[in-house]
Amino acid sequence: MPALPVAYRLSFDAAELDLAAIHAFLSQSYWSPDIPLDVVQRAVAGSQCAGLFHGAAQVGFARAVSDCATFAYLADVYVLPEHRGQGLAQAMVAGLMAQPALQGLRRWMLATRDAHSLYARLGFAPVSQPDRLMEIRKMNAYQAMS
């Protein structure tokens, strides 16, 4: 696992996560604009999560949605802009993937617009048989909830 700079630490303890900070970032991200706080709370509660901290402040987050037996989907990975460029995202995701509950899985998946090289360093590759994948995509799902 890549080492974190001394000023940073990872936590896999859900009680330490700053849900307001996570919501603040995700609600402005390209992949979950306007996501409601209660949806973030439910997503965190149903996932294996990693929080990245600089001092007391949470500056990054990642979660794995998994059955903890065969499959995991990596989601909501971010590091705040002022902390990027130090290998923090790679260390955070590697730490999450190394968690005992996520060992022995036969498949990990993710979707990204612009971080392909980061995930390639962690072993991810383009889907070998994209013709087998399907999706239901609801672009305005959060507006329907209000």
Secondary structure as the mmCIF struct_conf table of DSSP 4:
data_model
#
loop_
_struct_conf.conf_type_id
_struct_conf.id
_struct_conf.beg_label_comp_id
_struct_conf.beg_label_asym_id
_struct_conf.beg_label_seq_id
_struct_conf.end_label_comp_id
_struct_conf.end_label_asym_id
_struct_conf.end_label_seq_id
HELX_LH_PP_P HELX_LH_PP_P1 PRO A 2 PRO A 5
TURN_TY1_P TURN_TY1_P1 VAL A 6 ALA A 7
STRN STRN1 TYR A 8 SER A 11
HELX_RH_3T_P HELX_RH_3T_P1 ALA A 14 GLU A 16
HELX_RH_AL_P HELX_RH_AL_P1 LEU A 19 LEU A 26
TURN_TY1_P TURN_TY1_P2 SER A 27 GLN A 28
BEND BEND1 SER A 29 SER A 32
TURN_TY1_P TURN_TY1_P3 PRO A 33 ASP A 34
HELX_RH_AL_P HELX_RH_AL_P2 LEU A 37 ALA A 45
TURN_TY1_P TURN_TY1_P4 GLY A 46 GLY A 46
BEND BEND2 SER A 47 SER A 47
STRN STRN2 GLN A 48 HIS A 54
TURN_TY1_P TURN_TY1_P5 GLY A 55 ALA A 56
STRN STRN3 ALA A 57 SER A 66
BEND BEND3 CYS A 68 THR A 70
STRN STRN4 PHE A 71 VAL A 79
HELX_RH_3T_P HELX_RH_3T_P2 PRO A 81 HIS A 83
BEND BEND4 GLY A 85 GLY A 87
HELX_RH_AL_P HELX_RH_AL_P3 LEU A 88 MET A 97
TURN_TY1_P TURN_TY1_P6 ALA A 98 ALA A 98
BEND BEND5 GLN A 99 GLN A 99
HELX_RH_3T_P HELX_RH_3T_P3 PRO A 100 LEU A 102
TURN_TY1_P TURN_TY1_P7 GLN A 103 GLY A 104
BEND BEND6 ARG A 106 ARG A 106
STRN STRN5 ARG A 107 MET A 109
BEND BEND7 ARG A 113 ASP A 114
HELX_RH_AL_P HELX_RH_AL_P4 HIS A 116 ARG A 121
TURN_TY1_P TURN_TY1_P8 LEU A 122 GLY A 123
BEND BEND8 SER A 128 SER A 128
HELX_RH_3T_P HELX_RH_3T_P4 PRO A 130 ARG A 132
TURN_TY1_P TURN_TY1_P9 MET A 139 ASN A 140
HELX_RH_AL_P HELX_RH_AL_P5 ALA A 141 MET A 145
#
